[in-house]
Amino acid sequence: MLTLTLEADWSAAKAEAFNVLCERFPTGFTSQDEFDSAVAEYNLVDLHWNWLNKAHHAATNDYQWFYLMAEDKVQGVCIIFHPKPSREDGEKIFYIDYIAAAYWNRNRPGYKRRFSNIGHILITYAVDHAVRVLGYRPGFSLHALPTAESYYSRLGMTPYDCDANKEGLRYFEASEVCARAVLERAYA
């Protein structure tokens, strides 16, 4: 039910943000690069994501969904896949398959977002859950959208090569030290 609500609310907000972007380019885009740059600037790089399709794909026990709720709306969502062996030591960690903040919680020109740090809150909760409930050592991995690579680097995650099997996205992994630091910052 939350995914249905999310899809409806977020689709409306996505359309609104995309319309604002299109108003800035009333004659269209001169190139794919210009379009890609504008989409990144307006934080719409996941424009093509369909959460109902993701719910169908991630409907097994290997996946867990975490929703961040406030004001009776889904403010963010994180889908993890587990277990996943760590590239660092082979231990069980989890993989963030998808993570996103609602469109009204994203930076874009001329817009004041409603809430901030949605992704970080969701990551912290997922790490805590994996340690307490799943019994994994602290650590996680993901493939980062290009606009998020600098965030994951600042978090202290180890970057690996881009993965042709994952749309050319760069693979990142949070070591045990990195994941513990994420938890410590959250509870400090």
Contacts in CASP RR format, 6 or more apart in sequence:
PFRMAT RR
TARGET T0000
AUTHOR 0000-0000-0000
METHOD contacts of the structure
MODEL  1
MLTLTLEADWSAAKAEAFNVLCERFPTGFTSQDEFDSAVAEYNLVDLHWN
WLNKAHHAATNDYQWFYLMAEDKVQGVCIIFHPKPSREDGEKIFYIDYIA
AAYWNRNRPGYKRRFSNIGHILITYAVDHAVRVLGYRPGFSLHALPTAES
YYSRLGMTPYDCDANKEGLRYFEASEVCARAVLERAYA
2 65 0 8 1.000
2 67 0 8 1.000
2 74 0 8 1.000
3 51 0 8 1.000
3 52 0 8 1.000
3 54 0 8 1.000
3 55 0 8 1.000
3 65 0 8 1.000
4 52 0 8 1.000
5 73 0 8 1.000
5 74 0 8 1.000
6 51 0 8 1.000
6 67 0 8 1.000
6 74 0 8 1.000
6 76 0 8 1.000
6 77 0 8 1.000
6 102 0 8 1.000
7 50 0 8 1.000
7 51 0 8 1.000
7 52 0 8 1.000
9 73 0 8 1.000
9 74 0 8 1.000
9 102 0 8 1.000
10 51 0 8 1.000
10 74 0 8 1.000
10 102 0 8 1.000
10 103 0 8 1.000
13 102 0 8 1.000
13 103 0 8 1.000
13 104 0 8 1.000
14 44 0 8 1.000
14 47 0 8 1.000
14 103 0 8 1.000
16 103 0 8 1.000
17 42 0 8 1.000
17 43 0 8 1.000
17 44 0 8 1.000
17 103 0 8 1.000
17 106 0 8 1.000
17 108 0 8 1.000
17 111 0 8 1.000
18 42 0 8 1.000
18 44 0 8 1.000
18 47 0 8 1.000
20 42 0 8 1.000
20 108 0 8 1.000
20 111 0 8 1.000
21 38 0 8 1.000
21 39 0 8 1.000
21 42 0 8 1.000
21 44 0 8 1.000
22 28 0 8 1.000
24 38 0 8 1.000
25 34 0 8 1.000
25 38 0 8 1.000
29 35 0 8 1.000
29 38 0 8 1.000
39 45 0 8 1.000
39 47 0 8 1.000
40 146 0 8 1.000
40 147 0 8 1.000
41 108 0 8 1.000
41 109 0 8 1.000
42 108 0 8 1.000
42 109 0 8 1.000
43 103 0 8 1.000
43 106 0 8 1.000
43 107 0 8 1.000
43 108 0 8 1.000
43 147 0 8 1.000
44 103 0 8 1.000
45 145 0 8 1.000
45 146 0 8 1.000
45 147 0 8 1.000
46 100 0 8 1.000
46 145 0 8 1.000
49 98 0 8 1.000
49 100 0 8 1.000
51 77 0 8 1.000
54 79 0 8 1.000
54 98 0 8 1.000
55 65 0 8 1.000
58 65 0 8 1.000
58 79 0 8 1.000
58 81 0 8 1.000
58 97 0 8 1.000
62 81 0 8 1.000
62 82 0 8 1.000
63 79 0 8 1.000
63 80 0 8 1.000
63 81 0 8 1.000
63 82 0 8 1.000
63 97 0 8 1.000
64 79 0 8 1.000
64 80 0 8 1.000
64 82 0 8 1.000
64 129 0 8 1.000
65 77 0 8 1.000
65 78 0 8 1.000
65 79 0 8 1.000
66 77 0 8 1.000
66 78 0 8 1.000
66 79 0 8 1.000
66 80 0 8 1.000
66 122 0 8 1.000
66 125 0 8 1.000
66 126 0 8 1.000
66 129 0 8 1.000
67 74 0 8 1.000
67 76 0 8 1.000
67 77 0 8 1.000
68 74 0 8 1.000
68 75 0 8 1.000
68 76 0 8 1.000
68 77 0 8 1.000
68 118 0 8 1.000
68 121 0 8 1.000
68 122 0 8 1.000
68 125 0 8 1.000
69 75 0 8 1.000
70 115 0 8 1.000
73 102 0 8 1.000
74 102 0 8 1.000
75 101 0 8 1.000
75 102 0 8 1.000
75 105 0 8 1.000
75 114 0 8 1.000
75 115 0 8 1.000
75 118 0 8 1.000
76 100 0 8 1.000
76 101 0 8 1.000
76 102 0 8 1.000
76 105 0 8 1.000
76 118 0 8 1.000
76 119 0 8 1.000
76 122 0 8 1.000
77 98 0 8 1.000
77 99 0 8 1.000
77 100 0 8 1.000
77 122 0 8 1.000
78 96 0 8 1.000
78 98 0 8 1.000
78 99 0 8 1.000
78 119 0 8 1.000
78 122 0 8 1.000
78 123 0 8 1.000
78 125 0 8 1.000
78 126 0 8 1.000
79 96 0 8 1.000
79 97 0 8 1.000
79 98 0 8 1.000
79 99 0 8 1.000
80 94 0 8 1.000
80 95 0 8 1.000
80 96 0 8 1.000
80 97 0 8 1.000
80 126 0 8 1.000
80 130 0 8 1.000
80 140 0 8 1.000
81 94 0 8 1.000
81 95 0 8 1.000
81 97 0 8 1.000
82 92 0 8 1.000
82 93 0 8 1.000
82 94 0 8 1.000
82 95 0 8 1.000
82 130 0 8 1.000
82 134 0 8 1.000
82 136 0 8 1.000
83 92 0 8 1.000
83 93 0 8 1.000
83 94 0 8 1.000
83 134 0 8 1.000
83 136 0 8 1.000
84 92 0 8 1.000
84 93 0 8 1.000
84 94 0 8 1.000
84 95 0 8 1.000
84 141 0 8 1.000
85 91 0 8 1.000
85 92 0 8 1.000
85 93 0 8 1.000
86 92 0 8 1.000
86 93 0 8 1.000
86 137 0 8 1.000
86 139 0 8 1.000
86 141 0 8 1.000
86 173 0 8 1.000
86 175 0 8 1.000
87 141 0 8 1.000
87 160 0 8 1.000
87 173 0 8 1.000
88 158 0 8 1.000
88 173 0 8 1.000
88 175 0 8 1.000
88 176 0 8 1.000
89 176 0 8 1.000
91 136 0 8 1.000
91 137 0 8 1.000
91 176 0 8 1.000
92 134 0 8 1.000
92 135 0 8 1.000
92 136 0 8 1.000
92 137 0 8 1.000
93 130 0 8 1.000
93 136 0 8 1.000
93 137 0 8 1.000
93 139 0 8 1.000
93 140 0 8 1.000
93 141 0 8 1.000
93 173 0 8 1.000
93 174 0 8 1.000
93 179 0 8 1.000
94 126 0 8 1.000
94 130 0 8 1.000
94 134 0 8 1.000
94 136 0 8 1.000
94 139 0 8 1.000
94 140 0 8 1.000
94 141 0 8 1.000
95 140 0 8 1.000
95 141 0 8 1.000
95 142 0 8 1.000
96 123 0 8 1.000
96 126 0 8 1.000
96 140 0 8 1.000
96 141 0 8 1.000
96 142 0 8 1.000
97 142 0 8 1.000
99 119 0 8 1.000
99 122 0 8 1.000
99 123 0 8 1.000
99 142 0 8 1.000
101 115 0 8 1.000
101 118 0 8 1.000
101 119 0 8 1.000
102 114 0 8 1.000
102 118 0 8 1.000
104 113 0 8 1.000
104 114 0 8 1.000
105 113 0 8 1.000
105 114 0 8 1.000
105 115 0 8 1.000
105 116 0 8 1.000
105 118 0 8 1.000
106 113 0 8 1.000
107 113 0 8 1.000
120 182 0 8 1.000
120 186 0 8 1.000
121 186 0 8 1.000
123 140 0 8 1.000
123 182 0 8 1.000
124 182 0 8 1.000
124 183 0 8 1.000
124 185 0 8 1.000
124 186 0 8 1.000
126 140 0 8 1.000
127 138 0 8 1.000
127 139 0 8 1.000
127 140 0 8 1.000
127 174 0 8 1.000
127 179 0 8 1.000
127 182 0 8 1.000
127 183 0 8 1.000
128 183 0 8 1.000
128 186 0 8 1.000
130 136 0 8 1.000
130 138 0 8 1.000
130 139 0 8 1.000
130 140 0 8 1.000
131 137 0 8 1.000
131 138 0 8 1.000
131 183 0 8 1.000
137 176 0 8 1.000
138 174 0 8 1.000
138 176 0 8 1.000
138 179 0 8 1.000
138 180 0 8 1.000
138 182 0 8 1.000
138 183 0 8 1.000
139 173 0 8 1.000
139 174 0 8 1.000
139 175 0 8 1.000
139 176 0 8 1.000
139 178 0 8 1.000
139 179 0 8 1.000
140 173 0 8 1.000
140 174 0 8 1.000
140 179 0 8 1.000
141 171 0 8 1.000
141 172 0 8 1.000
141 173 0 8 1.000
141 174 0 8 1.000
142 152 0 8 1.000
142 171 0 8 1.000
142 172 0 8 1.000
143 163 0 8 1.000
143 166 0 8 1.000
143 167 0 8 1.000
143 168 0 8 1.000
143 169 0 8 1.000
143 170 0 8 1.000
143 171 0 8 1.000
143 172 0 8 1.000
144 151 0 8 1.000
144 152 0 8 1.000
144 169 0 8 1.000
144 170 0 8 1.000
144 172 0 8 1.000
145 169 0 8 1.000
146 169 0 8 1.000
146 170 0 8 1.000
149 159 0 8 1.000
149 170 0 8 1.000
149 172 0 8 1.000
152 159 0 8 1.000
152 172 0 8 1.000
153 159 0 8 1.000
153 172 0 8 1.000
155 174 0 8 1.000
155 178 0 8 1.000
155 182 0 8 1.000
156 174 0 8 1.000
156 178 0 8 1.000
156 181 0 8 1.000
157 172 0 8 1.000
157 173 0 8 1.000
157 174 0 8 1.000
157 175 0 8 1.000
157 178 0 8 1.000
158 172 0 8 1.000
158 173 0 8 1.000
158 174 0 8 1.000
158 175 0 8 1.000
158 178 0 8 1.000
159 170 0 8 1.000
159 171 0 8 1.000
159 172 0 8 1.000
160 170 0 8 1.000
160 171 0 8 1.000
160 172 0 8 1.000
160 173 0 8 1.000
161 170 0 8 1.000
161 171 0 8 1.000
162 168 0 8 1.000
162 169 0 8 1.000
162 170 0 8 1.000
162 171 0 8 1.000
163 169 0 8 1.000
163 170 0 8 1.000
163 171 0 8 1.000
174 182 0 8 1.000
END
